[in-house]
Structure formats: structure tokens, C-alpha cells
Amino acid sequence: MDAPGTAEELLRLLEDAGLGPNQRHSFVFRPTALLSGLVPGIAITDPATAARSRKATARLIARLPDPVPAGVHLTAASIREPGTFLLELTFAWPGGTSVRHWDAEPFLAASRIHEPLLTDYPRFERLHIANRKLTWPPATPGGQGGDFTPELLFGASWAPRHPPTTA
């Protein structure tokens, strides 16, 4: 990756990586940001600053989740490894499809509605897709089954050859 020559080029690079407008602005212009003091239209002429910007931008982009495609929905879901909470999910959207992996365990543990699935694996195995969302049957008749939206799942999953990086 070449060092961006101007603040605008850095902002475009960050936008292409999926950062929202507030994140991009904060990254470049806030006093505590990486390149504090850099103003639009001013080139990054200092080689040390350019190198620092290149390295920090590469680290930031490596930690970003893939951008969620507009109109994404879930078309298939299965347990990737029996006995685990690792799922293989198939997504579709108007411009394409993708098969991704998702570790459900931390998400189930973080939710009172989903937490019982951690101790009731036969119920977890009954996962299915309803209304384009990943869902499970309720624990009791009339109870809540809980579901996960395709946007959350896509953002929290990874392509099969690229496991999530730890920050």
C-alpha cells in the first residue's frame, strides 16, 4: 500500500476499507487521532509520518470486518463441526453470494435469550432460517426463540480461509 499523499486520499482509502464518515474523520483529524494536525489539501510530505500512516492504516484495515452488502440475507446455515458452536453460513445479496464462518458461542453467552442454547446442544442443533434470519425454536411453548440478523452475522463472520484477527 502506498502512503496517501493528502488527507483526502487517506479518507478515500479508509472509506474503501468500510469506515463510516465519523470514523474516517476521527482517524485523520481529531487531536488524539493518528495524524493529528493534518488538514485537507496538505500533502503528507514527512517520510516518517507517511510511513506511520501507511502502517497504521494497514493495521486498521486488517482489523475491520468486511463491509456488509446492502440487501444481504441468509440462505443456508449449518454446524461446521459437530459438537461445536462454529457455523457455516451462506449469504446472498443482489450483487453476489458468500459462504462464511461464524463462532456463535460468544454471542450466545452474551444474551439472556440465547444463553440456554449453550447448555441445550440438541436445541442449538435445531437452528434454522426464518424470515432470512438465523433462529432457534423457543425453549418453552410460547417462549422466545431468539434470532440473529443477517447484517450482524455477516459483520461478525469471516471468509473460510481468513479467521478473525485478535486485536
C-alpha positions, 0 to 999 in steps of 0.5 A: 500500500502506498502512503496517501499523499493528502488527507483526502486520499487517506479518507478515500482509502479508509472509506474503501476499507468500510469506515463510516464518515465519523470514523474516517474523520476521527482517524485523520483529524481529531487531536488524539487521532493518528495524524493529528494536525493534518488538514485537507489539501496538505500533502503528507510530505514527512517520510516518517509520518507517511510511513506511520500512516501507511502502517497504521492504516494497514493495521486498521484495515486488517482489523475491520470486518468486511463491509456488509452488502446492502440487501444481504440475507441468509440462505443456508446455515449449518454446524461446521463441526459437530459438537461445536458452536462454529457455523457455516453460513451462506449469504446472498445479496443482489450483487453476489453470494458468500459462504462464511464462518461464524463462532456463535458461542460468544454471542450466545453467552452474551444474551439472556435469550440465547444463553440456554442454547449453550447448555441445550446442544440438541436445541442449538442443533435445531437452528434454522432460517426464518424470515432470512434470519438465523433462529432457534425454536423457543425453549418453552411453548410460547417462549422466545426463540431468539434470532440473529440478523443477517447484517450482524452475522455477516459483520461478525463472520469471516471468509473460510480461509481468513479467521478473525484477527485478535486485536 
